[in-house]
Amino acid sequence: MAVARVQGKDIQFDALTADRVDSPTDKDIPAQLVTVVALTKKNIKDTVVADGIHEVSDICTAAYKADCAAIGLK
């Protein structure tokens, strides 16, 4: 949701908040709990690239050209 918001997409927050959480200062806060996925060289194409967060050209700059080639990120 945060990524969509940063990308300027309008979201219906309340419709997406099926969960509730408590914090030290508030109770029953609307939330959307998601499974965390560690970003690795094996899944970078299937995560941040596929989700549209970054394009390969954003990641594979001149400094990382050889690393990108080594993992087949083109």
All heavy atoms as a GROMACS GRO file, in nm:
protein
  545
    1MET      N    1   0.082  -0.118   0.000
    1MET     CA    2   0.000   0.000   0.000
    1MET      C    3   0.087   0.125   0.000
    1MET      O    4   0.053   0.221  -0.067
    1MET     CB    5  -0.092  -0.001   0.122
    1MET     CG    6  -0.203  -0.102   0.111
    1MET     SD    7  -0.322  -0.095   0.245
    1MET     CE    8  -0.222  -0.134   0.386
    2ALA      N    9   0.196   0.120   0.074
    2ALA     CA   10   0.284   0.236   0.080
    2ALA      C   11   0.345   0.263  -0.057
    2ALA      O   12   0.354   0.378  -0.100
    2ALA     CB   13   0.394   0.214   0.184
    3VAL      N   14   0.385   0.158  -0.126
    3VAL     CA   15   0.444   0.174  -0.259
    3VAL      C   16   0.340   0.233  -0.355
    3VAL      O   17   0.368   0.325  -0.431
    3VAL     CB   18   0.498   0.040  -0.313
    3VAL    CG1   19   0.538   0.052  -0.459
    3VAL    CG2   20   0.616  -0.006  -0.229
    4ALA      N   21   0.219   0.181  -0.351
    4ALA     CA   22   0.113   0.233  -0.438
    4ALA      C   23   0.088   0.380  -0.409
    4ALA      O   24   0.070   0.460  -0.501
    4ALA     CB   25  -0.015   0.152  -0.418
    5ARG      N   26   0.088   0.416  -0.284
    5ARG     CA   27   0.065   0.556  -0.246
    5ARG      C   28   0.178   0.645  -0.298
    5ARG      O   29   0.153   0.752  -0.351
    5ARG     CB   30   0.052   0.566  -0.095
    5ARG     CG   31   0.003   0.698  -0.049
    5ARG     CD   32  -0.141   0.712  -0.091
    5ARG     NE   33  -0.196   0.832  -0.032
    5ARG     CZ   34  -0.300   0.894  -0.078
    5ARG    NH1   35  -0.363   0.847  -0.183
    5ARG    NH2   36  -0.344   1.001  -0.022
    6VAL      N   37   0.302   0.601  -0.281
    6VAL     CA   38   0.417   0.678  -0.329
    6VAL      C   39   0.413   0.693  -0.480
    6VAL      O   40   0.452   0.796  -0.535
    6VAL     CB   41   0.550   0.612  -0.284
    6VAL    CG1   42   0.670   0.672  -0.354
    6VAL    CG2   43   0.565   0.624  -0.133
    7GLN      N   44   0.363   0.592  -0.549
    7GLN     CA   45   0.353   0.596  -0.695
    7GLN      C   46   0.235   0.682  -0.741
    7GLN      O   47   0.210   0.693  -0.859
    7GLN     CB   48   0.340   0.454  -0.751
    7GLN     CG   49   0.465   0.372  -0.736
    7GLN     CD   50   0.446   0.227  -0.781
    7GLN    OE1   51   0.336   0.176  -0.785
    7GLN    NE2   52   0.557   0.162  -0.813
    8GLY      N   53   0.164   0.743  -0.646
    8GLY     CA   54   0.055   0.832  -0.680
    8GLY      C   55  -0.077   0.764  -0.707
    8GLY      O   56  -0.173   0.826  -0.754
    9LYS      N   57  -0.085   0.635  -0.679
    9LYS     CA   58  -0.209   0.562  -0.702
    9LYS      C   59  -0.305   0.586  -0.584
    9LYS      O   60  -0.264   0.587  -0.469
    9LYS     CB   61  -0.182   0.413  -0.716
    9LYS     CG   62  -0.096   0.380  -0.836
    9LYS     CD   63  -0.064   0.233  -0.842
    9LYS     CE   64   0.030   0.204  -0.958
    9LYS     NZ   65   0.085   0.069  -0.952
   10ASP      N   66  -0.432   0.607  -0.617
   10ASP     CA   67  -0.532   0.626  -0.514
   10ASP      C   68  -0.572   0.490  -0.459
   10ASP      O   69  -0.600   0.398  -0.535
   10ASP     CB   70  -0.655   0.698  -0.572
   10ASP     CG   71  -0.755   0.735  -0.464
   10ASP    OD1   72  -0.712   0.757  -0.348
   10ASP    OD2   73  -0.874   0.742  -0.495
   11ILE      N   74  -0.572   0.477  -0.329
   11ILE     CA   75  -0.612   0.351  -0.269
   11ILE      C   76  -0.724   0.375  -0.170
   11ILE      O   77  -0.732   0.479  -0.107
   11ILE     CB   78  -0.493   0.279  -0.199
   11ILE    CG1   79  -0.430   0.369  -0.092
   11ILE    CG2   80  -0.390   0.233  -0.298
   11ILE    CD1   81  -0.327   0.300  -0.007
   12GLN      N   82  -0.812   0.279  -0.159
   12GLN     CA   83  -0.918   0.284  -0.060
   12GLN      C   84  -0.866   0.210   0.064
   12GLN      O   85  -0.883   0.090   0.079
   12GLN     CB   86  -1.045   0.217  -0.115
   12GLN     CG   87  -1.098   0.284  -0.239
   12GLN     CD   88  -1.140   0.428  -0.212
   12GLN    OE1   89  -1.198   0.459  -0.109
   12GLN    NE2   90  -1.107   0.516  -0.306
   13PHE      N   91  -0.800   0.285   0.152
   13PHE     CA   92  -0.729   0.225   0.264
   13PHE      C   93  -0.818   0.135   0.350
   13PHE      O   94  -0.783   0.022   0.380
   13PHE     CB   95  -0.665   0.334   0.350
   13PHE     CG   96  -0.576   0.280   0.459
   13PHE    CD1   97  -0.449   0.234   0.429
   13PHE    CD2   98  -0.621   0.271   0.589
   13PHE    CE1   99  -0.367   0.182   0.528
   13PHE    CE2  100  -0.539   0.219   0.688
   13PHE     CZ  101  -0.413   0.175   0.658
   14ASP      N  102  -0.935   0.183   0.388
   14ASP     CA  103  -1.020   0.105   0.477
   14ASP      C  104  -1.063  -0.027   0.414
   14ASP      O  105  -1.081  -0.127   0.483
   14ASP     CB  106  -1.143   0.186   0.519
   14ASP     CG  107  -1.106   0.299   0.615
   14ASP    OD1  108  -1.000   0.289   0.680
   14ASP    OD2  109  -1.182   0.396   0.625
   15ALA      N  110  -1.080  -0.030   0.283
   15ALA     CA  111  -1.120  -0.152   0.215
   15ALA      C  112  -1.006  -0.255   0.213
   15ALA      O  113  -1.031  -0.375   0.198
   15ALA     CB  114  -1.163  -0.122   0.072
   16LEU      N  115  -0.884  -0.209   0.231
   16LEU     CA  116  -0.768  -0.298   0.225
   16LEU      C  117  -0.720  -0.342   0.363
   16LEU      O  118  -0.627  -0.419   0.374
   16LEU     CB  119  -0.653  -0.228   0.153
   16LEU     CG  120  -0.680  -0.190   0.008
   16LEU    CD1  121  -0.564  -0.108  -0.046
   16LEU    CD2  122  -0.700  -0.314  -0.077
   17THR      N  123  -0.781  -0.291   0.468
   17THR     CA  124  -0.732  -0.318   0.603
   17THR      C  125  -0.817  -0.422   0.674
   17THR      O  126  -0.900  -0.390   0.757
   17THR     CB  127  -0.726  -0.188   0.686
   17THR    OG1  128  -0.856  -0.129   0.686
   17THR    CG2  129  -0.625  -0.092   0.629
   18ALA      N  130  -0.794  -0.545   0.639
   18ALA     CA  131  -0.872  -0.654   0.696
   18ALA      C  132  -0.827  -0.688   0.838
   18ALA      O  133  -0.899  -0.754   0.912
   18ALA     CB  134  -0.858  -0.778   0.607
   19ASP      N  135  -0.709  -0.644   0.876
   19ASP     CA  136  -0.651  -0.678   1.006
   19ASP      C  137  -0.656  -0.559   1.101
   19ASP      O  138  -0.678  -0.446   1.059
   19ASP     CB  139  -0.507  -0.725   0.989
   19ASP     CG  140  -0.493  -0.841   0.892
   19ASP    OD1  141  -0.564  -0.941   0.911
   19ASP    OD2  142  -0.414  -0.830   0.798
   20ARG      N  143  -0.632  -0.586   1.226
   20ARG     CA  144  -0.623  -0.481   1.329
   20ARG      C  145  -0.500  -0.513   1.415
   20ARG      O  146  -0.471  -0.629   1.442
   20ARG     CB  147  -0.747  -0.480   1.418
   20ARG     CG  148  -0.875  -0.455   1.344
   20ARG     CD  149  -0.898  -0.310   1.335
   20ARG     NE  150  -1.026  -0.282   1.267
   20ARG     CZ  151  -1.053  -0.164   1.219
   20ARG    NH1  152  -0.968  -0.066   1.232
   20ARG    NH2  153  -1.166  -0.142   1.158
   21VAL      N  154  -0.430  -0.408   1.457
   21VAL     CA  155  -0.314  -0.426   1.543
   21VAL      C  156  -0.321  -0.327   1.658
   21VAL      O  157  -0.394  -0.228   1.651
   21VAL     CB  158  -0.181  -0.407   1.466
   21VAL    CG1  159  -0.164  -0.513   1.359
   21VAL    CG2  160  -0.172  -0.268   1.406
   22ASP      N  161  -0.243  -0.353   1.761
   22ASP     CA  162  -0.232  -0.262   1.874
   22ASP      C  163  -0.092  -0.206   1.878
   22ASP      O  164   0.004  -0.272   1.840
   22ASP     CB  165  -0.260  -0.336   2.006
   22ASP     CG  166  -0.403  -0.385   2.017
   22ASP    OD1  167  -0.491  -0.331   1.948
   22ASP    OD2  168  -0.426  -0.478   2.097
   23SER      N  169  -0.080  -0.083   1.923
   23SER     CA  170   0.051  -0.021   1.944
   23SER      C  171   0.058   0.020   2.091
   23SER      O  172  -0.043   0.014   2.162
   23SER     CB  173   0.068   0.101   1.853
   23SER     OG  174  -0.003   0.212   1.904
   24PRO      N  175   0.174   0.065   2.136
   24PRO     CA  176   0.182   0.108   2.276
   24PRO      C  177   0.088   0.225   2.309
   24PRO      O  178   0.052   0.243   2.424
   24PRO     CB  179   0.329   0.149   2.291
   24PRO     CG  180   0.400   0.072   2.186
   24PRO     CD  181   0.304   0.063   2.071
   25THR      N  182   0.049   0.303   2.210
   25THR     CA  183  -0.033   0.421   2.237
   25THR      C  184  -0.175   0.413   2.185
   25THR      O  185  -0.256   0.500   2.214
   25THR     CB  186   0.034   0.546   2.176
   25THR    OG1  187   0.050   0.526   2.035
   25THR    CG2  188   0.168   0.574   2.241
   26ASP      N  189  -0.207   0.311   2.107
   26ASP     CA  190  -0.340   0.301   2.049
   26ASP      C  191  -0.378   0.155   2.032
   26ASP      O  192  -0.292   0.068   2.022
   26ASP     CB  193  -0.344   0.372   1.913
   26ASP     CG  194  -0.483   0.422   1.878
   26ASP    OD1  195  -0.580   0.391   1.950
   26ASP    OD2  196  -0.496   0.493   1.776
   27LYS      N  197  -0.507   0.129   2.028
   27LYS     CA  198  -0.557  -0.007   2.013
   27LYS      C  199  -0.643  -0.017   1.888
   27LYS      O  200  -0.703   0.080   1.844
   27LYS     CB  201  -0.642  -0.046   2.135
   27LYS     CG  202  -0.570  -0.035   2.267
   27LYS     CD  203  -0.490  -0.158   2.295
   27LYS     CE  204  -0.433  -0.152   2.436
   27LYS     NZ  205  -0.299  -0.192   2.445
   28ASP      N  206  -0.649  -0.137   1.831
   28ASP     CA  207  -0.738  -0.166   1.719
   28ASP      C  208  -0.714  -0.076   1.598
   28ASP      O  209  -0.805  -0.020   1.540
   28ASP     CB  210  -0.883  -0.156   1.766
   28ASP     CG  211  -0.976  -0.241   1.682
   28ASP    OD1  212  -0.932  -0.348   1.633
   28ASP    OD2  213  -1.092  -0.200   1.663
   29ILE      N  214  -0.588  -0.065   1.558
   29ILE     CA  215  -0.548   0.019   1.446
   29ILE      C  216  -0.569  -0.061   1.316
   29ILE      O  217  -0.523  -0.174   1.305
   29ILE     CB  218  -0.399   0.059   1.457
   29ILE    CG1  219  -0.374   0.131   1.588
   29ILE    CG2  220  -0.356   0.144   1.337
   29ILE    CD1  221  -0.228   0.144   1.623
   30PRO      N  222  -0.639  -0.003   1.217
   30PRO     CA  223  -0.656  -0.073   1.090
   30PRO      C  224  -0.520  -0.103   1.027
   30PRO      O  225  -0.430  -0.019   1.027
   30PRO     CB  226  -0.734   0.025   1.002
   30PRO     CG  227  -0.796   0.121   1.098
   30PRO     CD  228  -0.703   0.128   1.215
   31ALA      N  229  -0.503  -0.222   0.975
   31ALA     CA  230  -0.374  -0.262   0.917
   31ALA      C  231  -0.395  -0.369   0.811
   31ALA      O  232  -0.494  -0.441   0.812
   31ALA     CB  233  -0.281  -0.315   1.026
   32GLN      N  234  -0.300  -0.378   0.721
   32GLN     CA  235  -0.296  -0.487   0.624
   32GLN      C  236  -0.165  -0.559   0.648
   32GLN      O  237  -0.059  -0.509   0.611
   32GLN     CB  238  -0.303  -0.434   0.480
   32GLN     CG  239  -0.292  -0.542   0.375
   32GLN     CD  240  -0.410  -0.639   0.375
   32GLN    OE1  241  -0.523  -0.598   0.387
   32GLN    NE2  242  -0.382  -0.766   0.363
   33LEU      N  243  -0.170  -0.672   0.712
   33LEU     CA  244  -0.049  -0.746   0.744
   33LEU      C  245  -0.010  -0.832   0.624
   33LEU      O  246  -0.093  -0.904   0.569
   33LEU     CB  247  -0.072  -0.833   0.868
   33LEU     CG  248  -0.118  -0.755   0.992
   33LEU    CD1  249  -0.144  -0.851   1.108
   33LEU    CD2  250  -0.018  -0.649   1.031
   34VAL      N  251   0.113  -0.821   0.583
   34VAL     CA  252   0.162  -0.894   0.466
   34VAL      C  253   0.285  -0.976   0.504
   34VAL      O  254   0.358  -0.942   0.596
   34VAL     CB  255   0.197  -0.799   0.348
   34VAL    CG1  256   0.074  -0.728   0.299
   34VAL    CG2  257   0.304  -0.700   0.388
   35THR      N  258   0.305  -1.082   0.431
   35THR     CA  259   0.422  -1.166   0.453
   35THR      C  260   0.546  -1.095   0.399
   35THR      O  261   0.544  -1.041   0.289
   35THR     CB  262   0.404  -1.300   0.379
   35THR    OG1  263   0.284  -1.360   0.424
   35THR    CG2  264   0.521  -1.392   0.404
   36VAL      N  265   0.650  -1.094   0.477
   36VAL     CA  266   0.775  -1.031   0.438
   36VAL      C  267   0.855  -1.128   0.353
   36VAL      O  268   0.864  -1.247   0.384
   36VAL     CB  269   0.857  -0.991   0.563
   36VAL    CG1  270   0.993  -0.934   0.522
   36VAL    CG2  271   0.780  -0.891   0.647
   37VAL      N  272   0.911  -1.078   0.243
   37VAL     CA  273   0.995  -1.159   0.156
   37VAL      C  274   1.132  -1.092   0.150
   37VAL      O  275   1.143  -0.974   0.116
   37VAL     CB  276   0.936  -1.167   0.013
   37VAL    CG1  277   1.030  -1.242  -0.080
   37VAL    CG2  278   0.800  -1.232   0.016
   38ALA      N  279   1.235  -1.166   0.186
   38ALA     CA  280   1.371  -1.113   0.179
   38ALA      C  281   1.411  -1.096   0.033
   38ALA      O  282   1.388  -1.185  -0.049
   38ALA     CB  283   1.469  -1.206   0.250
   39LEU      N  284   1.467  -0.983   0.000
   39LEU     CA  285   1.512  -0.956  -0.136
   39LEU      C  286   1.650  -1.017  -0.158
   39LEU      O  287   1.743  -0.991  -0.082
   39LEU     CB  288   1.517  -0.805  -0.161
   39LEU     CG  289   1.560  -0.761  -0.300
   39LEU    CD1  290   1.460  -0.811  -0.403
   39LEU    CD2  291   1.571  -0.610  -0.306
   40THR      N  292   1.661  -1.101  -0.260
   40THR     CA  293   1.788  -1.166  -0.292
   40THR      C  294   1.814  -1.154  -0.441
   40THR      O  295   1.725  -1.117  -0.518
   40THR     CB  296   1.785  -1.316  -0.255
   40THR    OG1  297   1.693  -1.383  -0.342
   40THR    CG2  298   1.746  -1.338  -0.110
   41LYS      N  299   1.934  -1.189  -0.481
   41LYS     CA  300   1.965  -1.185  -0.624
   41LYS      C  301   1.883  -1.289  -0.700
   41LYS      O  302   1.858  -1.273  -0.818
   41LYS     CB  303   2.115  -1.205  -0.648
   41LYS     CG  304   2.171  -1.336  -0.602
   41LYS     CD  305   2.322  -1.339  -0.620
   41LYS     CE  306   2.383  -1.467  -0.568
   41LYS     NZ  307   2.528  -1.466  -0.581
   42LYS      N  308   1.836  -1.393  -0.632
   42LYS     CA  309   1.755  -1.495  -0.698
   42LYS      C  310   1.611  -1.449  -0.723
   42LYS      O  311   1.547  -1.496  -0.815
   42LYS     CB  312   1.754  -1.623  -0.616
   42LYS     CG  313   1.888  -1.694  -0.616
   42LYS     CD  314   1.880  -1.822  -0.536
   42LYS     CE  315   2.015  -1.893  -0.537
   42LYS     NZ  316   2.010  -2.018  -0.461
   43ASN      N  317   1.560  -1.358  -0.639
   43ASN     CA  318   1.420  -1.320  -0.655
   43ASN      C  319   1.398  -1.173  -0.692
   43ASN      O  320   1.284  -1.128  -0.699
   43ASN     CB  321   1.341  -1.354  -0.529
   43ASN     CG  322   1.373  -1.265  -0.410
   43ASN    OD1  323   1.447  -1.169  -0.419
   43ASN    ND2  324   1.316  -1.300  -0.296
   44ILE      N  325   1.503  -1.098  -0.718
   44ILE     CA  326   1.488  -0.956  -0.746
   44ILE      C  327   1.401  -0.929  -0.869
   44ILE      O  328   1.320  -0.838  -0.869
   44ILE     CB  329   1.626  -0.885  -0.758
   44ILE    CG1  330   1.608  -0.734  -0.754
   44ILE    CG2  331   1.702  -0.930  -0.882
   44ILE    CD1  332   1.737  -0.657  -0.734
   45LYS      N  333   1.414  -1.013  -0.970
   45LYS     CA  334   1.335  -0.994  -1.092
   45LYS      C  335   1.187  -1.025  -1.067
   45LYS      O  336   1.098  -0.962  -1.123
   45LYS     CB  337   1.390  -1.081  -1.204
   45LYS     CG  338   1.334  -1.047  -1.340
   45LYS     CD  339   1.408  -1.122  -1.450
   45LYS     CE  340   1.365  -1.075  -1.586
   45LYS     NZ  341   1.440  -1.140  -1.693
   46ASP      N  342   1.160  -1.124  -0.981
   46ASP     CA  343   1.023  -1.165  -0.952
   46ASP      C  344   0.957  -1.081  -0.843
   46ASP      O  345   0.840  -1.101  -0.813
   46ASP     CB  346   1.019  -1.312  -0.911
   46ASP     CG  347   1.066  -1.404  -1.022
   46ASP    OD1  348   1.041  -1.372  -1.140
   46ASP    OD2  349   1.127  -1.508  -0.991
   47THR      N  350   1.032  -0.989  -0.783
   47THR     CA  351   0.976  -0.906  -0.676
   47THR      C  352   0.975  -0.760  -0.719
   47THR      O  353   0.879  -0.715  -0.779
   47THR     CB  354   1.052  -0.926  -0.544
   47THR    OG1  355   1.192  -0.902  -0.566
   47THR    CG2  356   1.035  -1.067  -0.490
   48VAL      N  357   1.081  -0.687  -0.690
   48VAL     CA  358   1.079  -0.542  -0.715
   48VAL      C  359   1.065  -0.505  -0.862
   48VAL      O  360   1.003  -0.404  -0.894
   48VAL     CB  361   1.203  -0.471  -0.654
   48VAL    CG1  362   1.204  -0.482  -0.504
   48VAL    CG2  363   1.332  -0.524  -0.711
   49VAL      N  364   1.117  -0.587  -0.952
   49VAL     CA  365   1.103  -0.558  -1.095
   49VAL      C  366   0.961  -0.594  -1.142
   49VAL      O  367   0.893  -0.513  -1.203
   49VAL     CB  368   1.210  -0.631  -1.179
   49VAL    CG1  369   1.186  -0.610  -1.327
   49VAL    CG2  370   1.350  -0.584  -1.141
   50ALA      N  371   0.916  -0.714  -1.108
   50ALA     CA  372   0.782  -0.758  -1.150
   50ALA      C  373   0.672  -0.672  -1.089
   50ALA      O  374   0.569  -0.648  -1.152
   50ALA     CB  375   0.760  -0.904  -1.112
   51ASP      N  376   0.694  -0.623  -0.967
   51ASP     CA  377   0.593  -0.540  -0.900
   51ASP      C  378   0.597  -0.394  -0.945
   51ASP      O  379   0.516  -0.314  -0.901
   51ASP     CB  380   0.612  -0.547  -0.749
   51ASP     CG  381   0.582  -0.685  -0.692
   51ASP    OD1  382   0.512  -0.762  -0.760
   51ASP    OD2  383   0.626  -0.714  -0.580
   52GLY      N  384   0.693  -0.361  -1.031
   52GLY     CA  385   0.700  -0.226  -1.084
   52GLY      C  386   0.760  -0.124  -0.990
   52GLY      O  387   0.749  -0.003  -1.011
   53ILE      N  388   0.825  -0.170  -0.885
   53ILE     CA  389   0.888  -0.077  -0.791
   53ILE      C  390   1.011  -0.015  -0.854
   53ILE      O  391   1.034   0.105  -0.841
   53ILE     CB  392   0.922  -0.149  -0.659
   53ILE    CG1  393   0.792  -0.199  -0.594
   53ILE    CG2  394   1.000  -0.058  -0.566
   53ILE    CD1  395   0.812  -0.294  -0.480
   54HIS      N  396   1.091  -0.096  -0.921
   54HIS     CA  397   1.208  -0.048  -0.994
   54HIS      C  398   1.214  -0.118  -1.130
   54HIS      O  399   1.169  -0.231  -1.143
   54HIS     CB  400   1.338  -0.078  -0.919
   54HIS     CG  401   1.358   0.005  -0.797
   54HIS    ND1  402   1.386   0.138  -0.801
   54HIS    CD2  403   1.351  -0.027  -0.666
   54HIS    CE1  404   1.398   0.184  -0.678
   54HIS    NE2  405   1.376   0.086  -0.594
   55GLU      N  406   1.273  -0.051  -1.225
   55GLU     CA  407   1.302  -0.113  -1.354
   55GLU      C  408   1.444  -0.165  -1.350
   55GLU      O  409   1.526  -0.119  -1.272
   55GLU     CB  410   1.285  -0.010  -1.466
   55GLU     CG  411   1.142   0.036  -1.482
   55GLU     CD  412   1.125   0.134  -1.597
   55GLU    OE1  413   1.219   0.149  -1.678
   55GLU    OE2  414   1.018   0.195  -1.605
   56VAL      N  415   1.472  -0.262  -1.436
   56VAL     CA  416   1.607  -0.318  -1.442
   56VAL      C  417   1.710  -0.208  -1.464
   56VAL      O  418   1.817  -0.209  -1.403
   56VAL     CB  419   1.617  -0.427  -1.551
   56VAL    CG1  420   1.761  -0.474  -1.569
   56VAL    CG2  421   1.527  -0.545  -1.516
   57SER      N  422   1.677  -0.109  -1.546
   57SER     CA  423   1.771   0.000  -1.572
   57SER      C  424   1.801   0.082  -1.447
   57SER      O  425   1.908   0.141  -1.436
   57SER     CB  426   1.717   0.091  -1.683
   57SER     OG  427   1.593   0.147  -1.645
   58ASP      N  428   1.708   0.086  -1.352
   58ASP     CA  429   1.733   0.155  -1.225
   58ASP      C  430   1.832   0.079  -1.139
   58ASP      O  431   1.910   0.138  -1.064
   58ASP     CB  432   1.603   0.170  -1.144
   58ASP     CG  433   1.498   0.253  -1.214
   58ASP    OD1  434   1.535   0.346  -1.288
   58ASP    OD2  435   1.378   0.224  -1.194
   59ILE      N  436   1.828  -0.052  -1.148
   59ILE     CA  437   1.911  -0.139  -1.064
   59ILE      C  438   2.047  -0.164  -1.128
   59ILE      O  439   2.150  -0.155  -1.062
   59ILE     CB  440   1.840  -0.274  -1.040
   59ILE    CG1  441   1.706  -0.251  -0.970
   59ILE    CG2  442   1.927  -0.370  -0.961
   59ILE    CD1  443   1.612  -0.369  -0.974
   60CYS      N  444   2.047  -0.194  -1.255
   60CYS     CA  445   2.170  -0.233  -1.325
   60CYS      C  446   2.242  -0.112  -1.384
   60CYS      O  447   2.255  -0.098  -1.506
   60CYS     CB  448   2.138  -0.336  -1.432
   60CYS     SG  449   2.073  -0.489  -1.363
   61THR      N  450   2.288  -0.027  -1.296
   61THR     CA  451   2.366   0.088  -1.339
   61THR      C  452   2.507   0.040  -1.375
   61THR      O  453   2.540  -0.077  -1.356
   61THR     CB  454   2.372   0.193  -1.227
   61THR    OG1  455   2.434   0.134  -1.111
   61THR    CG2  456   2.234   0.243  -1.190
   62ALA      N  457   2.588   0.131  -1.422
   62ALA     CA  458   2.725   0.094  -1.464
   62ALA      C  459   2.801   0.024  -1.352
   62ALA      O  460   2.875  -0.071  -1.376
   62ALA     CB  461   2.800   0.219  -1.510
   63ALA      N  462   2.781   0.068  -1.229
   63ALA     CA  463   2.852   0.009  -1.116
   63ALA      C  464   2.814  -0.137  -1.092
   63ALA      O  465   2.892  -0.215  -1.037
   63ALA     CB  466   2.826   0.090  -0.990
   64TYR      N  467   2.694  -0.178  -1.135
   64TYR     CA  468   2.646  -0.313  -1.109
   64TYR      C  469   2.626  -0.395  -1.236
   64TYR      O  470   2.566  -0.502  -1.232
   64TYR     CB  471   2.515  -0.307  -1.030
   64TYR     CG  472   2.533  -0.237  -0.898
   64TYR    CD1  473   2.483  -0.109  -0.878
   64TYR    CD2  474   2.601  -0.298  -0.794
   64TYR    CE1  475   2.500  -0.044  -0.758
   64TYR    CE2  476   2.619  -0.233  -0.674
   64TYR     CZ  477   2.568  -0.106  -0.656
   64TYR     OH  478   2.586  -0.041  -0.538
   65LYS      N  479   2.676  -0.347  -1.348
   65LYS     CA  480   2.657  -0.414  -1.477
   65LYS      C  481   2.704  -0.559  -1.474
   65LYS      O  482   2.633  -0.650  -1.516
   65LYS     CB  483   2.729  -0.337  -1.586
   65LYS     CG  484   2.705  -0.391  -1.725
   65LYS     CD  485   2.773  -0.306  -1.831
   65LYS     CE  486   2.746  -0.360  -1.969
   65LYS     NZ  487   2.808  -0.278  -2.073
   66ALA      N  488   2.822  -0.585  -1.422
   66ALA     CA  489   2.877  -0.720  -1.417
   66ALA      C  490   2.795  -0.810  -1.324
   66ALA      O  491   2.769  -0.926  -1.356
   66ALA     CB  492   3.023  -0.717  -1.371
   67ASP      N  493   2.753  -0.756  -1.210
   67ASP     CA  494   2.671  -0.833  -1.116
   67ASP      C  495   2.536  -0.870  -1.178
   67ASP      O  496   2.488  -0.981  -1.162
   67ASP     CB  497   2.650  -0.755  -0.986
   67ASP     CG  498   2.779  -0.734  -0.910
   67ASP    OD1  499   2.862  -0.828  -0.903
   67ASP    OD2  500   2.799  -0.623  -0.857
   68CYS      N  501   2.476  -0.775  -1.247
   68CYS     CA  502   2.348  -0.802  -1.313
   68CYS      C  503   2.364  -0.909  -1.421
   68CYS      O  504   2.279  -0.998  -1.433
   68CYS     CB  505   2.291  -0.672  -1.373
   68CYS     SG  506   2.227  -0.559  -1.249
   69ALA      N  507   2.470  -0.900  -1.496
   69ALA     CA  508   2.495  -0.999  -1.602
   69ALA      C  509   2.515  -1.138  -1.540
   69ALA      O  510   2.468  -1.237  -1.594
   69ALA     CB  511   2.616  -0.960  -1.685
   70ALA      N  512   2.582  -1.142  -1.426
   70ALA     CA  513   2.610  -1.271  -1.361
   70ALA      C  514   2.483  -1.341  -1.314
   70ALA      O  515   2.478  -1.464  -1.312
   70ALA     CB  516   2.703  -1.250  -1.242
   71ILE      N  517   2.379  -1.264  -1.281
   71ILE     CA  518   2.255  -1.328  -1.235
   71ILE      C  519   2.146  -1.326  -1.344
   71ILE      O  520   2.033  -1.365  -1.320
   71ILE     CB  521   2.202  -1.262  -1.107
   71ILE    CG1  522   2.165  -1.114  -1.127
   71ILE    CG2  523   2.300  -1.279  -0.994
   71ILE    CD1  524   2.089  -1.053  -1.011
   72GLY      N  525   2.183  -1.280  -1.463
   72GLY     CA  526   2.090  -1.282  -1.575
   72GLY      C  527   1.983  -1.173  -1.570
   72GLY      O  528   1.878  -1.188  -1.628
   73LEU      N  529   2.012  -1.066  -1.500
   73LEU     CA  530   1.917  -0.954  -1.490
   73LEU      C  531   1.946  -0.857  -1.602
   73LEU      O  532   2.048  -0.790  -1.605
   73LEU     CB  533   1.932  -0.886  -1.354
   73LEU     CG  534   1.825  -0.786  -1.314
   73LEU    CD1  535   1.688  -0.850  -1.314
   73LEU    CD2  536   1.855  -0.728  -1.178
   74LYS      N  537   1.855  -0.854  -1.701
   74LYS     CA  538   1.876  -0.770  -1.819
   74LYS      C  539   1.755  -0.683  -1.842
   74LYS      O  540   1.646  -0.719  -1.822
   74LYS     CB  541   1.899  -0.856  -1.942
   74LYS     CG  542   2.020  -0.944  -1.930
   74LYS     CD  543   2.030  -1.033  -2.051
   74LYS     CE  544   2.145  -1.131  -2.033
   74LYS     NZ  545   2.157  -1.224  -2.139
   0.00000   0.00000   0.00000
